[in-house]
Amino acid sequence: MKATSPATNNLRKKDSIPGLDIFEKAYRDYFTRLELYAASILAEDEATDVVQDVFLYMWNNIEEFTKYSSVYAYLRRMVYCQCVDQIRHNRIAEKYISEQLYVSDSIRNDVDLTVSYRELERIYNNILEEMPPKRRDVYVLQQTTELSLADISLRMNISVKTVDCHLANARKTLRQKLISYQSR
């Protein structure tokens, strides 16, 4: 029995993989050309990734490539399709990112509105506290219930004209103080 060297064993293993010579020739002859082609469509780093993915596919499906008379044309078409897929993916990613930015801006605006509302509510309550008690009571009663001026006058034992005067003065005070706050 003849002894074999490790190099001979490697050659036998290499010869036992069908289509390996096709892959090696394609990789050696076409990788750079395909990378330049992909770089004409995509950014350079994306182009390299696309070409590597195409050759990985070729390696995993080498039997399929033994059928083609022009491996380069098939690889070039695969690179083109992968580039188109990458462009679509980039557009979807950009759209998603812009939507997320819009949502985060909306949330930020909602928070700003909530803070502004709370601040306005605090100012409103402070203005009400500064009003004379009868005026404040008439105004709050009119705002919180659906009572008519006559009903409010009966409930508070004052004339309808006084209720009307309290409401007018309360609105005037609120308007003036809110305007002065807004101009700050």
C-alpha positions in Angstrom: 0.0 0.0 0.0 1.3 3.4 -1.0 1.6 6.1 1.6 0.0 9.4 0.8 1.1 12.8 2.0 -1.3 15.4 3.5 -0.9 17.5 0.3 -2.2 14.6 -1.8 -5.1 14.1 0.6 -6.0 17.8 0.2 -5.9 17.4 -3.6 -8.2 14.4 -3.4 -10.7 16.3 -1.1 -10.5 19.3 -3.5 -11.2 17.1 -6.5 -14.1 15.5 -4.7 -16.1 18.8 -4.4 -18.0 19.1 -7.7 -17.8 22.6 -9.2 -15.0 23.8 -7.0 -12.9 24.7 -10.0 -15.8 26.7 -11.4 -16.1 28.6 -8.1 -12.4 29.3 -7.8 -12.1 30.5 -11.4 -15.2 32.7 -10.9 -13.9 34.2 -7.7 -10.4 34.8 -9.0 -11.6 36.2 -12.4 -14.8 38.1 -11.6 -14.8 39.2 -7.9 -13.1 42.5 -8.6 -15.1 43.2 -11.8 -18.4 42.5 -10.0 -17.4 44.6 -7.0 -16.7 47.6 -9.3 -20.0 47.0 -11.0 -21.8 46.9 -7.7 -19.9 50.0 -6.5 -21.3 51.9 -9.6 -24.8 51.3 -8.1 -24.2 51.3 -4.3 -21.8 52.7 -1.8 -18.4 50.9 -1.8 -18.9 49.0 1.5 -22.4 47.9 0.5 -21.1 46.8 -2.9 -18.4 44.5 -1.3 -21.1 43.0 1.0 -23.4 42.3 -2.0 -20.7 40.6 -4.0 -19.6 38.5 -1.1 -23.2 37.5 -0.5 -23.5 36.5 -4.2 -20.3 34.4 -4.0 -21.6 32.8 -0.7 -24.8 31.9 -2.5 -22.7 30.5 -5.3 -20.6 28.4 -2.9 -23.8 27.0 -1.2 -25.4 26.2 -4.5 -22.4 25.2 -6.6 -24.2 22.4 -8.4 -26.6 25.0 -9.9 -23.7 26.9 -11.4 -22.3 23.9 -13.3 -25.3 24.2 -15.7 -24.6 27.7 -16.9 -22.4 28.4 -19.9 -21.8 32.0 -18.9 -21.2 32.1 -15.1 -20.2 35.7 -15.3 -23.5 36.8 -16.8 -25.4 34.9 -14.2 -23.3 36.4 -11.4 -23.6 39.9 -12.8 -27.3 39.6 -12.9 -27.4 38.3 -9.3 -25.2 41.3 -8.2 -27.6 43.6 -10.0 -30.7 42.1 -8.3 -29.0 42.2 -4.9 -28.1 45.9 -5.5 -31.7 46.6 -6.3 -32.8 44.7 -3.1 -30.3 46.7 -1.1 -31.6 50.0 -2.5 -35.2 49.0 -1.6 -34.0 48.0 1.9 -32.3 51.3 2.3 -35.4 53.2 1.3 -37.5 51.2 3.7 -35.0 51.8 6.5 -34.9 55.6 5.7 -38.7 55.7 5.7 -38.8 53.9 9.0 -36.3 56.2 10.6 -38.1 59.3 9.4 -41.4 57.9 10.8 -39.7 57.2 14.1 -38.3 60.7 14.2 -41.8 62.1 13.4 -43.3 60.0 16.2 -40.6 61.1 18.7 -41.2 64.7 17.7 -44.9 64.2 18.2 -44.3 62.7 21.6 -42.0 65.6 22.5 -44.7 68.1 21.3 -47.3 66.3 23.3 -45.1 66.5 26.4 -44.5 70.2 25.7 -48.2 70.7 25.3 -48.9 68.8 28.6 -46.3 71.0 30.4 -47.8 74.1 28.9 -51.3 73.0 29.8 -50.3 72.4 33.4 -48.5 75.7 33.6 -51.6 77.5 32.2 -53.9 75.6 34.6 -51.7 76.7 37.5 -51.8 80.3 36.4 -55.6 80.1 35.8 -56.1 78.8 39.4 -53.8 81.5 40.8 -55.9 84.2 39.0 -59.1 82.6 40.4 -57.6 82.6 44.0 -56.8 86.3 43.6 -60.4 87.3 42.8 -62.8 88.5 45.4 -64.6 85.5 46.9 -68.1 86.3 45.6 -66.9 87.0 42.1 -64.9 83.7 42.1 -67.8 81.7 43.4 -70.2 83.1 40.8 -67.7 82.4 38.0 -66.8 78.9 39.2 -70.5 78.1 39.6 -71.3 79.3 36.1 -68.4 77.4 34.6 -69.0 74.1 36.4 -72.8 73.9 36.2 -75.3 74.6 33.5 -77.3 77.0 35.6 -78.8 80.1 34.2 -78.0 83.5 35.6 -81.4 83.5 37.4 -80.6 80.2 39.0 -77.2 81.3 40.2 -78.8 84.5 41.6 -81.3 82.4 43.5 -78.7 80.1 44.8 -76.4 82.9 46.0 -79.1 85.3 47.1 -78.0 88.2 44.8 -79.7 89.9 41.9 -79.3 88.7 38.3 -77.6 92.0 37.4 -75.0 91.4 40.2 -74.4 87.9 38.8 -74.0 89.3 35.3 -71.6 92.0 36.7 -69.5 89.4 38.6 -69.2 87.2 35.5 -68.2 90.1 33.3 -65.6 91.3 35.8 -64.2 87.7 36.3 -63.8 87.3 32.5 -62.2 90.7 32.2 -59.7 89.9 35.0 -58.9 86.5 33.5 -58.4 87.9 30.0 -56.1 90.7 31.2 -53.9 88.5 33.4 -53.6 85.7 30.9 -52.7 88.3 28.2 -50.1 89.8 30.5 -48.7 86.3 31.2 -48.6 85.5 27.5 -46.6 88.6 26.7 -43.8 87.7 29.2 
